[in-house]
């Protein structure tokens, strides 16, 4: 997919998810929730996830973030909905590898590929990964509240 997408298309996808974020809502108490913030940006978000029988039934978020964190979290929620936890972990690993300029399977990332150039902008890495790190914390049971 990365070969078929140009910089203008990437900007359009990012701006669409920033202006119209997907799955931005507060879930009920049955969801596992984790709070994520950044000392270097305005990002302060809650990631909420419901998993049943090894499948991510729902993942949503709420709070405030910059364009990059909002768009990447929005894309992530769409990408992980309905995935088996093991499949989600592979997607998240591919995304993290891409962000840090390491080899990755682009076929796993769908629209998340728009952040392929983030490794060239180290100051944006925290923004582009905040939601992803939140889901990772939930899946690993790190400081997640039920």
C-alpha positions as CSV (number, residue, x, y, z in Angstrom):
1,X,0.0,0.0,0.0
2,X,2.8,2.4,0.8
3,X,3.8,2.5,-2.8
4,X,0.4,3.5,-3.9
5,X,0.0,6.4,-1.4
6,X,1.5,9.8,-1.8
7,X,2.2,12.6,0.6
8,X,-1.0,14.4,-0.3
9,X,-3.1,11.3,0.3
10,X,-1.4,10.7,3.6
11,X,-2.2,14.3,4.7
12,X,-5.8,13.8,3.6
13,X,-6.2,10.6,5.6
14,X,-4.6,12.2,8.7
15,X,-6.8,15.3,8.5
16,X,-9.9,13.2,8.0
17,X,-9.2,11.2,11.1
18,X,-8.3,14.3,13.0
19,X,-11.5,16.2,12.0
20,X,-13.7,13.2,12.2
21,X,-12.2,10.8,14.7
22,X,-13.5,7.3,14.8
23,X,-14.6,5.6,18.0
24,X,-14.1,8.7,20.1
25,X,-16.5,8.2,22.9
26,X,-16.5,7.3,26.5
27,X,-17.4,3.6,27.2
28,X,-19.1,2.2,30.3
29,X,-17.3,0.6,33.3
30,X,-17.2,-2.8,31.8
31,X,-14.3,-1.7,29.6
32,X,-10.7,-1.8,30.7
33,X,-9.4,1.7,30.7
34,X,-5.9,3.3,30.8
35,X,-5.0,7.0,30.9
36,X,-2.2,8.2,28.6
37,X,-0.6,11.7,28.5
38,X,2.4,13.4,27.1
39,X,4.7,15.9,28.7
40,X,5.8,17.1,25.3
41,X,2.3,17.7,23.8
42,X,-1.3,18.4,24.6
43,X,-2.2,14.7,24.4
44,X,-4.3,13.5,27.3
45,X,-6.5,10.5,26.4
46,X,-8.2,7.5,27.8
47,X,-8.0,4.3,25.9
48,X,-10.9,1.9,26.6
49,X,-11.1,-1.7,25.4
50,X,-13.4,-4.6,25.8
51,X,-12.1,-8.1,25.0
52,X,-14.0,-11.3,25.1
53,X,-12.7,-14.8,24.4
54,X,-9.5,-13.5,23.0
55,X,-11.1,-11.1,20.6
56,X,-11.1,-7.3,20.8
57,X,-14.9,-6.6,20.8
58,X,-14.4,-2.8,21.0
59,X,-11.7,-0.2,21.5
60,X,-12.5,3.5,21.9
61,X,-11.0,6.6,23.3
62,X,-11.8,10.0,24.6
63,X,-9.8,13.1,25.6
64,X,-7.7,15.7,23.7
65,X,-4.8,15.3,21.4
66,X,-2.9,16.9,18.6
67,X,-3.6,16.0,15.0
68,X,-1.1,13.2,14.9
69,X,-2.2,11.5,18.1
70,X,-5.9,11.9,17.3
71,X,-5.5,10.5,13.8
72,X,-3.3,7.6,14.8
73,X,-5.6,6.7,17.7
74,X,-8.6,6.9,15.4
75,X,-7.0,4.7,12.8
76,X,-5.8,2.2,15.4
77,X,-9.3,1.8,16.9
78,X,-10.7,1.0,13.4
79,X,-7.8,-1.4,12.7
80,X,-8.1,-3.4,16.0
81,X,-11.9,-3.8,16.2
82,X,-12.9,-7.5,16.0
83,X,-9.3,-8.7,15.8
84,X,-8.0,-11.6,17.9
85,X,-5.6,-10.4,20.6
86,X,-2.7,-12.3,19.0
87,X,-3.5,-10.7,15.6
88,X,-3.8,-7.2,17.2
89,X,-0.3,-7.7,18.9
90,X,1.2,-8.5,15.4
91,X,-0.5,-5.3,14.0
92,X,0.9,-3.3,16.9
93,X,4.4,-4.7,16.5
94,X,4.3,-3.9,12.8
95,X,3.2,-0.3,13.5
96,X,5.9,0.2,16.2
97,X,8.6,-1.2,13.9
98,X,7.4,1.2,11.1
99,X,7.4,4.2,13.5
100,X,11.0,3.4,14.5
101,X,12.2,2.8,11.0
102,X,12.6,-1.0,11.4
103,X,11.4,-3.7,8.9
104,X,7.6,-4.3,9.1
105,X,4.8,-6.0,7.3
106,X,2.9,-3.2,5.6
107,X,0.0,-5.5,4.8
108,X,-1.0,-5.5,8.4
109,X,-1.3,-1.7,8.7
110,X,-4.0,-0.5,6.3
111,X,-4.4,3.3,6.8
112,X,-1.9,3.3,9.6
113,X,0.8,3.3,6.8
114,X,0.2,7.1,6.6
115,X,2.6,7.4,9.6
116,X,5.5,5.8,7.7
117,X,7.6,9.0,7.7
118,X,7.2,9.5,11.5
119,X,10.7,8.0,12.1
120,X,12.1,11.1,10.3
121,X,10.4,13.3,12.9
122,X,11.4,12.0,16.3
123,X,9.5,14.7,18.2
124,X,6.2,13.2,16.7
125,X,6.9,9.6,17.7
126,X,5.2,10.0,21.1
127,X,2.2,11.5,19.4
128,X,1.9,8.8,16.8
129,X,2.2,6.0,19.4
130,X,0.2,7.3,22.4
131,X,-3.0,5.3,21.7
132,X,-1.1,2.3,20.5
133,X,1.0,2.3,23.8
134,X,-2.3,2.5,25.7
135,X,-3.8,-0.6,24.0
136,X,-0.4,-2.4,24.6
137,X,-0.7,-1.5,28.3
138,X,-4.2,-2.9,28.5
139,X,-3.3,-6.1,26.7
140,X,-0.3,-6.6,29.0
141,X,-2.2,-5.7,32.1
142,X,0.1,-2.8,32.9
143,X,-1.6,-0.2,35.2
144,X,-5.0,-0.9,33.5
145,X,-8.1,-0.2,35.6
146,X,-11.1,-2.4,35.4
